[in-house]
Amino acid sequence: MATRILCRSHLLYDLDSVNFALGMARFDPGAHQPHPPGYFLYVCLARLVNRVLSDPNTALVTVSIAASCGAAWMIYLLTERWFGRGAARMSILLFLASPLGWFHGIVALTYMVEAFFSASIGYLCWRAYSGEKAFVLPATITFALAAGFRPSTALMLAPLWLFSIRRERGIRLGLAILAAVAVTVAWFLPMTAAAGGWRAYFDALVQLWHTVPGQRTTLSSPWLAVARVFTMAWILVLVFGSASVLALGPKARKDAGQPGRAGFVWAWIAPGLCFFALVFLNFVNSGYLLVLCPPLFAFAATRLYTFVSYDDYRGARWAAVTAGVAANCAFFFFAPLYCSYKSVREFEANMTATVQDFDGNLDPRTTLIVGFDSHFQGYRHAGYYLPHFVTVQYPELAYPGGKRVFVMHERNTEVVGRVPVDRFERFVLFPLPQGQQYATFLDTVQAKLPRGALANTVIGRRKALMGPVSLLPVLFPETAR
């Protein structure tokens, strides 16, 4: 808890983080407050925490910190059950120094919560699978609750739950299925009511599928599967850091009394591996893989425990472990990647300075902000931290009824068919982060406009592109005509 609290983020780090904060004020998946599928129980829990802390980001980060502690404890219990107390202690060390795990324990995202539920469901399901019938209902209820926090958890872990209870018969099996249905209905019906009804909820879900994941399955390009396999391998390196070398070492000493564990583990991780390889995975969403990592932490821990248990060169072995932990810490603090402490602090400094410059030098009555669908410093951050300005997302999106745009004002989102340009004199492009990828994207946007149409303006200490609102129909041909 101390490591996470000391390094916690102070601003909403990711586009999805802003969506969750907006959802705490008004739950509307159709307006991406938050984005579908809604994460209803996660938002409700954050609302409760926010009553005490009175800051949405702090409330969401507090949930992540608590989930980190819970995940560490459940991984400990699972590892102890499989490999003994010595390996279980090593699992705590591995999780504590996991670069990606550390990152997701300090930001306002749901991936650490999903990791906690994965570890909890895995532990409870193993107890049920091992013949301890008292754990069937707790495993079932935890599984159904997890789906209310992140519905994708149900997709990833349903095979594990079914695999664990398949031996049950009669009343106990019926009670398990009834409990799963009852708990799911208990959160699903209030969620759809808050979202404006069944049709509004599922329309938003289908729209997001067609806009993002549906465009990036292996049906669009078979080579995506190969690329994603390498991406998953790199993400797992981010999870374990220097401990990744344990995968290359000798197997741990065999333990007795764990029949069926291999099948259990494959039921746990195989569905997720298939989904991420064949359907959807972006590197910036690398927290997805944390749902698969609890059993991997257990296996890595027993290898590490075996490594340090040999009598020869024990001092050198512990020195190697200490060096590995130090390397992981250095990677988390200083790596030039989105998932490092360094990047979080740089983002916060840039975002704070940009907001101060825009707020102090632009008039929200005459200036419209155009932001981009970027995870960092996109239209969501502009609309949230500059609430008095009207912020419009570029580009237009295709909806069944025609083109639409997301418009934010006073931390509220609407999906409209017309950009409100009439009362403004100029628009400014909200500055993206530094980097070649962002610069290339910005060049493609400028290429749509006449040469020299946008003025490179200094706003306080920030350079930004500004132009008259008469140019907006070029960027928004359907909604700004």
N, C-alpha and C positions, 0 to 999 in steps of 0.2 A: 504494500500500500504506500509506503514512504517513497519508493522509487517512482511510482506513478504520480503521486501528488506533487512531488518536487518538480516534475517535468511536464505537468499538465499544460494543455493549450489554453489560451485565454480568449481566442476568437474562434468563430465557427470556421473550421479549416477547409472543409470540402463543400462542394455544391450540395451534396446530399445532407450535410450537416445543417445547412441553411434550410433545406426542405423540412427537416425534422423540427427545427425551431419554429418555423412558420406553422407547421401542423399542430404544435402545442397551443397556438393561439386560435387557429381555425382548422379543423380537420376536413380536408377536401382533396382527395387523391386526384380528382379531375383537374385541379389547378396545381398539382404537385406540391400540396401542403399536407403531408409529404407525398413523394412520388409513389405510384402504385408499386406493390400491392397494399401499401398503407401502413404496415408495421404498427397496428393499432395498440396492442398492449405496451409496446415500447414507448409510444407517445404518451399513453395514459400514465405509465410509471414516471416518465420525465415530468409530466405535469404535477404529479404529487411531490416529487423532489423539489420542483421549482417553487412550490409554496413556501418552502423553508429557505431556499437559497436566492430566490428572486432574480435569477439570471439564467436564461435558457441554455447558454453554452455550458455554464458551470453545472447545471442540472444534468445535462446529457453526459458530460465528462465524468461526473460523479457516478453515473450508472456504469460507464465503461470501467472505472476504477474498481467498483464493487464486483463487476463481472470478472475482472482480472483476478481478484482475490478468490472468487468462487471457482473459477476455472483451474487455478493453481491447486486448490484444495481437492477438487474432484479428480484431477490428473494424478495427484498424490495417492488418493484412495484406490484408483484403478491400478496404478503401478504397483502399489503395495499388495493388492490382491493377486496380481499376476506374477510378480517377481520378488516380493519381499520389501522390507522397510529400507534397506540400504539403497536399492534402486529407486524407491519412492523419494528418498531425500535428493537423489540426483535429478529426478524429474522436476523438483522445485527449482533447483539450480538452473537447469536448462530453460525452464519457462521464464524464470526471473530475468535471464540474460538474452532472451530471444529478441533480436532487433525488431522484427515485424510485430511480435506480440507486445513488446514494450510500446511501440508506436500506437497500436490500436487500443492500448489501455489508457492513452492520454488525450484522445481526440473524440469528437462527438459523432461516432459512427456505430453501427450495430454489429460489426463483425466480432468484436470481443464478446458481446452478449451471446451471439450464436455459438462461439467457441465454448462458453460456459455451459450452454444447454447441450451441446454435443457431448462434452465430457460427462455431464450429469446423466444424460440419457444412456450413454454408453456404459457407465458404471452400473446404473440401476438395471439396465437390460442384461448385463453380464450376470448380475446376481440372480435375476429371474431365469436366464438361460441355464445357469448352473443348478437349477432345481429349487431355489429358494422362493417358494410361491408367494410369500409375503411381499415380494418386490414387484410383482406383476402390475398391480394397480398404481403404485408410485411411478413406475416407469411409464405407464400409459398416460397418467395425468401430466407428468412433466413433458412428455412428447406433445400432447395436445396444447399445453400452454406455450411451448416453444414456437409452435406454428403461429400463434398470435403475435409474437414478437418479431419473427422473421418467417413468413410463409414458406420461403424456400427451404427452411429446415425440415418441414414435413416432406418435401420432395426428396431431399438428400437422405433422411434418416428413417423414412417409412419402411424400407426393406430391412433395416436393422431391427426395428420394433417388431415387425411381423416375424422375422427370423427367430426372435427371442421368445415370442409367446406361442409359436406354432405347436408346441407340445401340449399346450393347455387344452382341456376338454371341458365340456359341460358348463356348469354355472360360472366357473372362474373365467373361462373364455368369454362367455356372454357378458359378464360384468366388465371385463376389460374393454370390449368393443363398445358397450354402452357408455362407459366412462369417457372414452375417446370422443364419441359423438356428442355427449352432453357438454363436455368442457369446450369443444370446438364451437358448438352452437352458442354457448354462453358468451363468447367474445365475437363470433362472426355476425350475429344478428345486430348487436349494438353498432358494430363497425359499419355495416351496410346502411343502417339508419343514419349514422352520422355523416356518411358519404353522400347522402341524398337519394338513397334507394339502391336496389339491386342493379337496375339498368345503368345508372350513373357510375356505379363502382366498376362493373364489368366492362363498360364502354371505355373507361379510362385505362383499365388493365390491357384491353385488346389494342388500344391506340398506342400505348407504350411498347407493347410487343412488336407491333408492325414498324415502329419508328426506330427501335434500337436492337434488341436481341434477335428479332426475326430477320433482320438484314445481315446478321453476322454468324449464321449457322454454317455448318460445312456444306449445306446444300448450295450456298452461294459460291463457295470455293473449297474443294476437298483439301487443298494445301493448308487451310486454316487449322485442321486437326494437327498437322505436323508442327506448325508454328506454336500452337497452344501447348503441346507436350513440352517443348523447350521452355515456354513461358512458365509452365507449372514447375518445372525443375528449378528454374531460377528463383521463383517465389519460395520454394521450399528451402533454398539456400538462404533467402532473407529470413525465413522463420528460424532456422537453426544456427545460422552464422557459421562460426568455426566448428561447431559440433557436427556440421554436415560431413566431415571426414570420417565420422563414425560409421557411415554407410559403407565405407570402403574397407573397414577393418574386419577382423575375424568375428564370427558369430559369438554371441554370449553363451555362457555355460547353459546347458539344457536344464530345464526345471521339470519336475514331475507334477502330476495332478492337474493339468490344464487341458483336458481333452476338448476338441472342437474349437480351440481358440482361433486357428487360422481361418476357418469358415466364418466365424463371428467377425473377425477383423475385415475380411473381404466384403461381407454384407454391410459393414460400416463405411468403407471408403470407396468401393467400386462404383456405386451410383454417382457419387460426386465427381469422380475421375472421368467417367463417361460424359456427364453433363458438361463439365468444363472443357473437355477436349472437343466435343461434337456440337455443342449448342452455343454457349456464351462464356467468354472470359476476356476481360481487358486487364492489362498490367496495372492500371491505376486502381482497379478493383481487386487487388491481390489479397485483400482480407477475406475474400470468399474461401480461400483454401484453409483458413483456420478451422473450419468445420470438420475437416478431415484429419487434423493434426493431433488430437489427444492420444489416440493409440500410437502414433508415431513418436510422440514424446516418451511414452512408456517404453517402447522398444529401444529408442536412443539412450534412455536412462539406464537400462540394464546393461547395455554395451559399455557405457561410461563407467558404471559401477564395476563391471568385470575388469576394465582397464586399470582402475586404481586399486583393485584388490590383490593384484599379484604382489608377492613379497619382494621380488627383485626390482631395484631402482624405484622404490615407492616414492621417495622424495622427488625424483625427476618426473615421475608421473603426475604427482600433484602440482608440480611447477608447470607442467604442460597444461593441466586443466585451468590453473590460475591465469596463464597466458591466454588461453582460449576465451575465458570470461572477459578478460581485459580487452581482447580484440573485438568481441561482440559489443562491449560498451562503447569502444572507440567508433565502431561502425555506426551504431545508433546515434551517437552524438554528432559525428562529423561527416558522414557520407553525403555526397551531393545527390541524394535521391529524395523523392517526395516523402518517403517514410522515415526520415531522420529528424532528430531534435533540431538540427541546424536548419533544415528546410521549414519546419514549423515556425521557428523564431524569425526567419527571413520573411516568410509570408506575413506574419503578424506585423512586423515593422513596415513592410511595404504597404500593406493594407491600411494601417493606421495613418501613415503619411499621406496616402492618396485620398482617403476620406477627409482628412483635415484640409488638404489643398482644394478639393472640390467644394467642400462645405463653405470654405472661407472666401472663395473667389468666383463662384458661379451662382447665378440666380435661378432657383428652381421654378420660378414663374415663367421664365423665357427659354430655359435650356432643357432639352430632352436628353436623357442618357440612353445610348444604345450599347447593350452589353452582349456578350457571346455565351454560348452554351459550353462554358469551360468549367472544369472542376475547381479551378483556382482563379480568383479575381474575375469571375464571369458576371453575368447579369444578376445572378442570385445574390452575390456579395454586394454588388452595387445597390440593388434594390433594398437589401436588408440594412446596410450600414449607412445609406443615404436615403432614409425613408421619405423625406420631403420632396425628393425629385421623382418624376415619373420615369421609370426604366422599362425599356422595351427589349425583348430578346431577339437577336438576329441568329438564324434566318427564320422566315415563315415556315410553318409546319402544315403538312397536308392532313386535313380532317375529312370525314365523309361529306360534310356540308360545305367544304371549300377550305381555302387557306386560313390559318389562324396564327395569332401571335400571343405570347405571354407578356402581360403588362403588369408591372408592380408599382404600387404607390402606398405609402404608409404601412409597409410590411403586410400588404394584402395582395393577392394575385388574382388576376382575371384572365381568361382565355377569350380573346375578342377577335372579331373579323375586320376591325378597322383600327389602325394606329391613330391615337389622338394627337394629330399634328397641328391642328388649326390654331391652337392658342400659343404655340411656341415659335421662336424666331430662329433657333439654331439647335443642332444636336452635337453631342460629343461622344466619341467612342471610348468606352471605359478601358483603360490601359490593361493589357494582358501581361502576365509575367514575362520576364526575360527568357530568351531561348529561341533556337532556330525554328523549331516546330511552330511556335506561336507567331514568329515573324513571317514565316511562309504563309500561314493562314491569313494574316493581316494583309499581305500582298495580294492574295486572291480577292479579298474584299475590295481593296482599292482599285483593282483592275476592272471592276464592274462600273466604276465611276469615271467621268471625264478626267483627263490628266490635269492635276493641279487643283481639282475641285475641293479637296480637303486641305485645310491649313494646319500646319504643324505648330500647335500653340503651346506655350508654357503656361501651365496653371499652377501657381505657387511654385513648387519645386519639381513638378511633374510635366513631362511632355505628353501631349495628347492630340489626337486628330479631331478637328472640328469643322463643321460645314453648315450651310443653311438648310432649313427643313425642306426647301424645294427639291433637294436631292434625294429625299427619303423614298419617293416612288421608284427610284432605281434599285434601292436595296430591298424594298417591300413592294414589288410590282402589283400584287393583288390587294393588299390591305392598306396601302397608303396612297391609292389613286385619288 
